[in-house]
Amino acid sequence: MSEVADLPVDELIASIAVDVPDFPEPGVVFRDLTPVFADAGAFRRVVDALTEPADVDPRAAALSGGGPGFDVVAGVEARGFLLAAAVALDAGTGVVPVRKAGKLPRETVSAEYALEYGTATLELHTDSIRPGQRVLLVDDVLATGGTLQAAIALIEQLGGVVTAVAVVIELAALGGRQRIAPHPVHALWTT
């Protein structure tokens, strides 16, 4: 970490993340962030940078009264869980898991969505978000936007307000940002 400690966060991530071709299927290049998570200094910088989304949307900062522009952090399964938990601890808020279908034990709401290589369903406990609660939605990658669009729909169905979406990597060519507009996106590395 010492040789990359002074790099801007996007260059830091790019220097440590590993591209895995043809995973999970041919033609897909998977951006593996686990080396970034395993490096304590890099992970700290990523978490600090993801915790800044009140700066993305001035409305969120104004609503927060000087605290973070969110009341709770929602993380999308599975790598989003790692990030959301760390961001919530850093910001002093709680964390809510957005899970794949069949993983939550109580009453849920669900949304089906298309991935760049298939379809899936996400769920939230019906009592996980309170009406009017400000939510920072966190995931590792914004690609086509289908996963985050489904997560936003679930949060809003429960009456939550998504103040920002924070991701480590945005694959800009896949148009995910436009798909989840008008929600502000805070991407640490856009490629």
C-alpha positions as CSV (number, residue, x, y, z in Angstrom):
1,M,0.0,0.0,0.0
2,S,2.8,2.5,0.8
3,E,3.8,3.0,-2.9
4,V,0.2,3.9,-3.8
5,A,-0.9,5.7,-0.7
6,D,-0.7,9.1,-2.3
7,L,-2.6,8.2,-5.4
8,P,-6.1,9.8,-6.0
9,V,-8.7,7.2,-4.9
10,D,-9.7,6.3,-8.5
11,E,-6.1,5.6,-9.4
12,L,-5.6,3.7,-6.2
13,I,-8.6,1.4,-7.0
14,A,-7.5,0.9,-10.6
15,S,-4.0,0.0,-9.4
16,I,-5.2,-2.7,-7.0
17,A,-8.5,-4.1,-8.5
18,V,-8.1,-7.1,-10.8
19,D,-9.9,-7.6,-14.1
20,V,-11.1,-11.1,-14.6
21,P,-12.1,-11.9,-18.2
22,D,-15.1,-14.1,-19.1
23,F,-16.5,-14.2,-15.5
24,P,-19.2,-15.1,-14.7
25,E,-19.7,-15.9,-18.4
26,P,-17.9,-15.4,-21.7
27,G,-17.7,-11.8,-22.8
28,V,-18.1,-10.3,-19.3
29,V,-15.1,-8.6,-17.6
30,F,-15.5,-8.9,-13.9
31,R,-13.9,-6.1,-11.8
32,D,-12.6,-7.9,-8.7
33,L,-12.4,-5.5,-5.8
34,T,-11.4,-8.1,-3.2
35,P,-7.8,-7.1,-3.3
36,V,-8.9,-3.5,-2.5
37,F,-10.9,-4.7,0.4
38,A,-8.0,-6.8,1.7
39,D,-5.6,-3.8,1.7
40,A,-6.4,-2.0,5.0
41,G,-5.2,1.4,3.8
42,A,-7.0,1.2,0.4
43,F,-10.2,-0.1,2.1
44,R,-10.1,2.8,4.5
45,R,-9.7,5.3,1.7
46,V,-12.6,3.7,-0.2
47,V,-14.9,3.8,2.8
48,D,-14.0,7.4,3.6
49,A,-14.7,8.4,-0.1
50,L,-18.0,6.5,-0.2
51,T,-19.1,8.2,3.0
52,E,-19.1,11.6,1.3
53,P,-22.3,11.6,-0.7
54,A,-23.9,14.5,1.0
55,D,-21.4,16.5,-1.1
56,V,-23.0,15.1,-4.3
57,D,-26.5,16.4,-3.6
58,P,-26.7,19.8,-1.7
59,R,-30.3,19.0,-0.8
60,A,-29.1,16.0,1.2
61,A,-26.5,18.1,3.1
62,A,-29.1,20.8,3.8
63,L,-31.6,18.2,5.1
64,S,-29.0,16.7,7.4
65,G,-28.3,19.7,9.6
66,G,-24.5,19.2,9.2
67,G,-24.5,15.4,9.7
68,P,-24.4,12.9,6.9
69,G,-27.0,13.5,4.2
70,F,-28.6,10.1,5.1
71,D,-30.1,8.3,8.1
72,V,-29.3,4.8,7.1
73,V,-27.1,3.0,4.6
74,A,-28.6,0.2,2.4
75,G,-26.1,-2.3,0.8
76,V,-26.8,-4.6,-2.1
77,E,-25.9,-8.2,-1.8
78,A,-23.1,-9.3,-1.7
79,R,-20.1,-7.0,-2.0
80,G,-22.3,-4.0,-1.3
81,F,-22.8,-5.5,2.2
82,L,-19.1,-5.2,3.0
83,L,-19.1,-1.6,1.8
84,A,-22.4,-0.5,3.4
85,A,-21.5,-1.9,6.8
86,A,-18.2,0.0,6.8
87,V,-19.8,3.2,5.5
88,A,-22.6,3.0,8.1
89,L,-20.0,2.6,10.9
90,D,-18.0,5.5,9.5
91,A,-21.0,7.7,9.3
92,G,-22.6,6.6,12.6
93,T,-25.8,5.2,11.1
94,G,-27.4,1.8,10.8
95,V,-27.2,-0.5,7.8
96,V,-30.0,-2.3,5.9
97,P,-29.3,-5.4,3.7
98,V,-30.9,-5.5,0.2
99,R,-30.9,-9.3,-0.3
100,K,-31.4,-11.8,-3.1
101,A,-34.8,-13.6,-3.1
102,G,-35.4,-16.1,-0.3
103,K,-32.7,-14.9,2.0
104,L,-34.7,-12.8,4.4
105,P,-36.7,-14.5,7.1
106,R,-39.7,-12.1,7.6
107,E,-42.2,-10.3,5.4
108,T,-40.6,-8.7,2.4
109,V,-41.2,-6.6,-0.7
110,S,-39.5,-7.7,-3.9
111,A,-38.4,-6.4,-7.3
112,E,-37.2,-8.4,-10.3
113,Y,-34.6,-6.9,-12.5
114,A,-32.3,-7.6,-15.5
115,L,-28.6,-8.0,-15.2
116,E,-26.2,-7.6,-18.1
117,Y,-26.0,-11.4,-18.0
118,G,-29.4,-12.6,-16.7
119,T,-32.3,-11.8,-14.3
120,A,-32.6,-11.8,-10.5
121,T,-34.9,-10.6,-7.7
122,L,-34.0,-8.4,-4.7
123,E,-35.9,-8.2,-1.4
124,L,-36.1,-5.9,1.6
125,H,-37.9,-6.5,4.9
126,T,-41.1,-4.5,5.0
127,D,-40.0,-2.8,8.2
128,S,-36.4,-2.1,7.2
129,I,-37.0,1.4,5.9
130,R,-39.3,4.0,7.6
131,P,-41.3,6.5,5.5
132,G,-39.3,9.6,5.0
133,Q,-36.0,8.0,6.0
134,R,-33.0,9.2,4.0
135,V,-31.1,6.4,2.5
136,L,-27.6,6.2,1.0
137,L,-27.6,3.2,-1.3
138,V,-24.2,1.5,-1.7
139,D,-22.9,-1.1,-4.1
140,D,-19.6,-2.1,-5.6
141,V,-20.3,-1.6,-9.3
142,L,-22.8,0.5,-11.3
143,A,-23.1,-1.3,-14.7
144,T,-26.4,-1.3,-16.5
145,G,-28.2,0.0,-13.4
146,G,-30.7,-2.8,-13.1
147,T,-29.7,-3.9,-9.6
148,L,-29.6,-0.4,-8.2
149,Q,-32.8,0.5,-10.0
150,A,-34.5,-2.5,-8.3
151,A,-33.0,-1.5,-4.9
152,I,-34.2,2.1,-5.3
153,A,-37.7,0.9,-6.2
154,L,-37.8,-1.2,-3.0
155,I,-36.6,1.6,-0.8
156,E,-39.1,4.0,-2.4
157,Q,-41.9,1.5,-2.1
158,L,-41.4,1.5,1.6
159,G,-41.4,5.3,1.7
160,G,-37.7,5.9,1.9
161,V,-35.9,8.7,0.1
162,V,-32.7,7.7,-1.7
163,T,-30.5,10.8,-1.2
164,A,-27.5,9.3,-3.2
165,V,-26.1,6.2,-4.7
166,A,-22.5,5.5,-3.9
167,V,-20.4,2.9,-5.9
168,V,-16.7,2.1,-6.1
169,I,-16.7,1.5,-9.9
170,E,-19.0,2.9,-12.6
171,L,-18.9,1.3,-16.0
172,A,-20.0,4.4,-17.9
173,A,-20.5,2.8,-21.3
174,L,-23.3,0.6,-19.9
175,G,-25.5,3.6,-19.1
176,G,-26.5,2.7,-15.5
177,R,-26.3,6.3,-14.3
178,Q,-29.0,7.3,-16.8
179,R,-31.2,4.4,-15.8
180,I,-31.2,5.4,-12.1
181,A,-31.6,9.2,-12.8
182,P,-32.5,11.5,-11.2
183,H,-30.7,9.9,-8.2
184,P,-27.3,11.4,-7.7
185,V,-24.4,9.0,-8.2
186,H,-21.2,9.2,-6.3
187,A,-18.7,6.9,-8.2
188,L,-15.1,6.6,-7.0
189,W,-13.7,5.3,-10.3
190,T,-15.5,5.7,-13.6
191,T,-14.2,3.6,-16.4
